[in-house]
Amino acid sequence: MEPEGTTEEQATNVAQSAASKLSQMGERTKQLGSAIQDPEKQKRIILVIVCIALLLDNMLYMVIVPIIPDYLEGLQKAADQSQAAATHTNSSNSTVREAPKGNFDLQIGVLFASKAILQLLVNPLSGTFIDRVGYDIPLFIGLTIMFLSTLTFAFADNYATLFLARSIQGLGSAFADTSGIALIADKFTEESERSKALGIALAFISFGSLVAPPFGGVLYEFAGKRVPFFILACICLTDGVLCLIVLKPFSNRERENMPVGTPIYKLMIDPYIAVVAGALIICNIPLAFLEPTIANWMEDTMQASEWEIGMTWFPAFFPHVLGVYLTVKLAAKYPHLQWFYGAIGMVFIGASSCTVPACKNFGQLMIPLCGICFGIAFVDTALLPTLGFLVDVRHVSVYGSVYAIADISYCVAYALGPVVAGQIVHDLGFVQLNLGMGLANVLYAPALLLLKNVTKMKPSFSERNMLLEDGPTGLYDTIKMEQRDKKRRGLCTTIEENGIETFAQRSHSEDESSGGEYA
């Protein structure tokens, strides 16, 4: 009888422990639900979702660098062998047609550039789409497309499929990157916290770009081509599920209350935004042009080993993070000097780029490469929040189109890099390429003086009317106009003419009180 009693007690204990675990899970679910509802915690969760999306996109962008050339070369050799073995028969069995070696390099360059080119073409449309529907749906669409792109990379077995996967990634990035950065700008409205949040996002971008080549190379060597892409696909799926749970993109929320964003072509002709966009293009050109050319130069001039070429950019991650941290701290203390931090960054990039050809070994090369990434961190961290501020004070506080312009700026540099840089090195030389890039950065730095008085701006009706050819449209103005419309409708029910007259007088007086462009 005693064993039966013991068995019953054990069963009771198991049932009690299971019930307690279920209750603990229920409590944790409630805590998660309350955390999602709490605005401050929700902002942090959203920042995590966006940072994972940016990390994933940049890892997928760079993870193919050590994988694809070797993989395509293997396919080419297999095709050559099959053609040699089947000279009497039909040569249609080969997966990849034989190509000259020069053409093979061009194929790799076009493959690498295809993502940035498609992203560049889609960004104007995705920015407008984000302004119309909000930030959450485009973010989820972008993650879904990137998930499909990652799986396509994993199962691709010829050049055409790899090209398709790379192009699909560009389409997904146009939605995920732009909506993610715009979502951060929308949620973090305080200038200091916005600068900090965008700095964290930039650190994830840098980490993804710099850690992906060794990550992909090691896994490709020991586990095969598919494993790194499967890991990235799992990360993308997890982030998509988080996006569905936290942001609930397809819930039946009213989107009519969202203010109408300024069209992207009107933002492009804003001189201040144009200056920022130009700085983002110029400062990213050294990185974009060195990535496809520096490996061959290292082999020719310093007989660099494979591991040195693979680890070329990894040490630069640490000064990039340091640059982000310093800029965020300086911007919090001296917010009126954002233009100056960007100018310092461009001078750093220019000086470092000019010294790259003088390096004689791997250790010396690390110094200018770290200087380039340090300078890029200064420029990006200072100027991305400035774009959000410019939209706040000069346009409508809807950020899809303005960060689409920022994304276009990056894509211009990275679309030209793999295609143009090799040709410049071939025609003019590696030294001339670096001197030209360095000089361009140093000469452009004074242009940021035009942003000197940006922090003194306040909403100016007259300037905005000239620029946009329509009425006042800033977020502050939109709220005020809604309040006036409600008051006007209330007055119209009793004395319509009086109400309209009163409204017109108030509007005129507030317009005058707004003053000029600067405080």
N, C-alpha and C positions, 0 to 999 in steps of 0.2 A: 504493500500500500504506500510505502514511503516514496518509492520511485515515481508513482503516479502523481502524488502531491507535489513532488519536486518539479515534475514536467509541467504541471498546471501553473506553478509559481513562475517558472521560466517563461511560459507563454504569456502570462500576465505582465511580466517585466518587459518582454519584447513589445507587447501591445502598448504599454505605457511609454516606452522610449520612442516608439514610432509616432505615437500621438504628440509627444513633446516636440519631436523633430518637425512634424507637420505644423504645429503651432508656431515654432520658431521660424519656419519658412514663410508662414502667413504673416508673421510680424515683420520679417525682412521685406516681403513684398509690399506691405503697407508703408514701411519706411522708404522704400524705393519710390512708391507712388507719391508720397508726401514730398520727397526730395525733388521729383520731377515737377510737382506743382509749385514748389518754392521758387520764386523768380531768380534769386541769387544762385541757388544750386543748379537750377535749370540752365543758367548762363554758362556755368562751368562745364556741365555735361555737353552742352552744344559746342563749346570750345574743344572738348575732347573729340567729339564726332568729326568736326571740321579738320582738326589736326591729324586725325587718323586718315581721313580722305586725302589730305595733301601729302602726308607721308607715303601712302600707298601709290599715289599718282607718280611721285618723283622716284620711288623705288622701282616702279614698273618702267619708268622712262630710262633709268640708268642700269637696271639689272641686265639688260640685253647686251651691254657694251662688251663684257668678256665672253658672252655666250654665242651671240649671233655670228660674228666673223668666223669663229672656229667651226660652228655648226654648218654654216653655208659652205665653207671650204670642204668639210667632210662630204656634204651632198654633191659638191662639184666633182670631187675625186671619185665618188661612187658612180656618178653619171659618166665620167670619162672611162672608167673601167668597163661599165656595161656597154658603152659604145664601142670600145676596143674589142670586147668579146663578141659583139653581135654586128660585125662589119658586113656580113653577108645578109643579115636579116633586117627587118624594119627597126629603126632606131627609136621608135616611139615608147620603148620601155623605160627610158631614162626619166628621172623626176625633174632634173634641172639641165637645161641645155648648156653646152660648152660655151664659155664666154672668155674673151681675152682678159688678162690680169688687170689691165687698166680699167676695163669696163666693170670688172668685179668690184674694184674699189668704189667706182661710181655707184654701183648698185647698193652697196652698204651705206654710202653717204645719203642717197635718196631715201633708203629705208629709215635711217635715223631721222632725217628731216621731215618725213611724211606726217608725223604726229604734230609737229609744230605748225606745218603748213595748213593742215586741215583745221587745227584749233584756231589758227589765225583767220581762216575764212568763216568759221562758224561763230566766232566770238561776237561780232556785231548783232547777229540774230539772237544768240543766247542771252546777251545783255538786255535786249529789248523784252525778250520772253520773261526773264527774271523780274524785270520792272513791272510786268503786267500781272503775273501770277504769284509773286512772292518768292521767297528763298528756299523753302523746304522741298517743294515738288521738283524744281530743277536739281537740287542736291541729290535727291533720291534717284532721279533719272540718270544723273551722271554716275553715281555709284553702280547702278544696274548695268550701264553700258561698259564701265570699266571692268566689272565682273565678267561680262561676256568676252571682253578683249583679253583678259588674263587667261581664261580657259582656251581661247583661240590660239594664243601663244603656246600654251602647253601642248596642244595637239597638232600644231602646224608642222608640216613635213616638207614644205617647199617654199620658194621665195614669194610666190603670189599670196599664199596664206599668211605668211609673216607680214607682208606689206598690208594686207587687209587688217590684221590684228593691230598693227601699229597705227593705222589710220583710224580704226574704231576707238582706240585709246584717246586720240586727239579729239574726237567728237565728245567722248565722255568727260574729258578734262575741261572742255569749253563750258560745260554745265556745272561740274562739281567744283572746280577751282574758283570760278567767278562767283557762284552763289555762296560758296563757303566763306570766302573773304568778305563778301557783301553782308552775309549773315552776322559775322563778327562785328563789322562796323555798325550794323543796325542794333545789335543787342548791347554793345558796350558804347554807350553814348558819351560818357565822360571822356575827355581827351586823354587824360593820363592812363585810365584803364583801357581805353581803346588802343593806345600805343603799346601798352604791355601785352594785351591779347594778340595783336597783330605780330608783335615781336616773338611770342611763343609759337605762333603759326609759322613764321619764317624760320625759326630754329628747327621745326619738324621738317620743313621743306629741305633745308640744308642737310639735316641728318639723313633723310631719305635719299638724296642725290649722292651723298658721299659714302654712305655705308652700303649702298646697293651693289656696286661693282665687286668688292670682296665677298659680299654675301652670295651673289650670283655665281661668281667664279668658283668658290669653294664647293657649293652645292652641286654645280654642274660637273665639277671634277669627280666628286665622290658619290653622287646620288643620281646623276643624269639630268637631262634638260628639263623634264617636266616638274621636278620637285619644287624648285624655287617659285614657279608660277602657281602651283597648287597651294603653297603656303600663302602667297599674296592673295589668291582667290578666297581663301578662308578668312583672311583679315577683312577683305572687301565685303564678304557676306555678313560677317559680324557687325561691321559698321553700318551696313544697310538695315539690318534688324534693329540696331540702336536708333537709327534715324526714324524708322517706322514707329517705334515705341515712344520716343521722346517728342519728336516734332509732329507726329501724326499728320503727314502731308496730305492725305486724302480724306481727312475729316471734313464734315460739312460746315466749314466756317465761312462767314461772310467776308469776302475780299473786296467788296465795294468801298469799304472805308479806307482802303489803302490809297494814299495820294498818287496821282499820275506822275510818273517819272519824266524827267527831261529827256527828249530824244538824244540818242548817242551822237548824231552828227552835230547837234548844237553844243554838246559837251566838248567835242573835238575842236571846235573853233574858239573855245574859251582859252585865252592866252596863258592863263596860269596852269590849267590842266595840260595844255600842250607842252609847256616847259617841263612839267613833271614827267610826262610820257617820254619826252626826248631824253631826259636824264636816265630813265629806267632802261631805254634801249641802249644808250651809249655805255652805261656802266656794266651791262650784262654781255656786251660784245666780246671782251677779253676771255671770259669764261667759256662762252659759246664757241669761239673760234679756236681756243687752245685745246679743248677736249678732243676734237678729231685729229689734231695735228701734232700734239706734243709727244705722243708715243713714238712716232717715227723719228722725230728729232732727237729724242732721248736715246734711241737705238743707234743713230748715226753718230752723235757727238760724244756721248758718254758711255756707250756700250752697256746700257742699262739692262738688268735682268728682268725676267717676266714678273717677279714679285714686286720689284720696284715700280714697274709700269702700272701694275694693278693697284699699288698703294699710293700712287702719285697724289691723289686728291684727298685721301682720308685724313692726314694731319690738319688740313685746312678747315676741317669741321670745327675744331676747338677755337681758333681765332674768330670764326664766323659767329659762334655762340657768344664769345666775349664781346664782339662788336654789337650784337643785338642787345646784350645786357647793358653795356655802357650807354648806348643810344637811348634806351628806355629810361635809364636813371637820369641822364642829362636832360631828356625831354620833360621829365616830371619836374625837374628843378628849374630849368630854363626853357619853357615851352616856346618862347618867341624866337629861338635860334635853330629851329628845325632846318631851315634852308642852309644854315652854316654847317650843320652836321652832314648834310648831303654833299656840300661842296668839299668838305674835308675828305669824305669817302671817295669822291671822284679823283681828288689829287693823290690819295693813297693808291687807288687802282692804277692811275696813270704812271706813277713812279715805279710801282711794282712791275707793271707790264713791260716797261722799258728795260728793266734789269734782268728779265727772264733769259734772254739770249746770252748774257754774260756768264751764266752759271756753268760750271765745269763738272759737277758731280751731283748726285741725288740729294745730299745734305744741303748744298747751297741752293738747289732749286726749290726746296721747301719754303725758304724765306719769302721770295716774291709771290709764290702761289698762296701762302698764308696771308700776305699783304693784300692780294686781290680779293680774297674772300672776306677779309676784315673790312675792306672798303665797301664791298657790295652790301655787307650787313648794315653799315652806316647809312648808305643811300636808301636801301629798301625800307629799313625801320623808320627812317625820318620822313620819307616821302609818301608811303602808303597811307598813314593816318592823315597826312596833309590833303590827299585826294578826298577823303571823307569829309574833312573840315570845309574844303572848297565847295563841295556839293551842298553842305549844310547852309553855308552863308550866301551862296550865289545862285543856287538852283533849288531843286526839291530833294528832301532827305530820303531818297530812294537810291540805293547804291549799286544796283545791278550793272547799269551801263558804264558807270565811271570805273568800276573794277574790271569790267570787260576791256576797257581801254588800257588799263594796267596789264592785263593778261595779253592783249595784242602786242604791247611793247616788248614783253618777254619773248613772245612767239616770233617777232620780227628777228630778234637776235639769234634765237635757236633754230629758226628755219634757214637763215642765211649761213650759219656756222658750218654745218656738215657739207654744204654744197659749194660755198664760196671760198672758205678758208684754205682748203687744199689747193685750189687753183691759184690763189694769191701766193702761197708758199712756193708753188711750182714756177710761177712767172717772176715774182719779185724776190722771194726768199723769206725765211722764218724771222730773220732779224728785222726786216722792213715791216713785216706784219705786226710785230710787237711794238715797234716804234710808232707806227701809225695809230694803233689802238691806244697806246699810252698818251700820245699827243692829243687825240680826240677827247679823251677824258679830262685832261688838264685844261684844254681850251674851252670845254663846255661848262666847267665848274663856275665861272663867273656869271653864267646865265641864270644861276639859281638866286642871284641877287634880286631878280624880279619878284621872288617870293618873300622878300624881306618883311613886307608890311602885311602879309596874309593874316597873321594873328590879330591885327588891329581891325580887320574887316568886321562889319556887321551887316545884316540884310539891307541892301540898298535897292529900293524900288526902281529908281531911275536907271541905274546901271543894268539891272536885270531886264528891264523893259527893252533897252537898246539891244541887249545881247540875245534875248529870246523872242522879241517881237510879240510878247503877250503880257498878261498881267502878272502881279506878284505871285511867286510859286514856291517860296521856301517853306520848310515845315512849320516854322513859327507863323508865317503869313497864312498858310493853309488852315491852321487851327483858328486863327483870328477871323478868317473869311467865313469859316463854318459857323463860328459864334455870331457873326454879323448877320449871316443868312437866316439863322434861327430867329434873331431879334427882329429882322426885317419881316419875316413871315408872320411873326406875332403881331407886329404893328399893322401889317397890311390888312388883317381881318377887320380892323376898326377904321383906321384912317390911312388909306393906302398911300396917298400923295405925301402926307406928312412923314410916314415911315420911310419912304424912299428918300425924301429930302434929308431927313435926319441921318440916314445911313451914308448918303453921299458926303455930307458935311464931315462926319466922323472919319470916313475913309480919307478924305482930303487932308484933314488935320493930322492924322497918323502918318500919312505919306510925307508930309512936311517935317514931322518930328523925327522921322527916321534919319534925316541928315544925309551927309555925304557918304562916301564909301568907307572912310576911316574914322575911327573914334577920335 
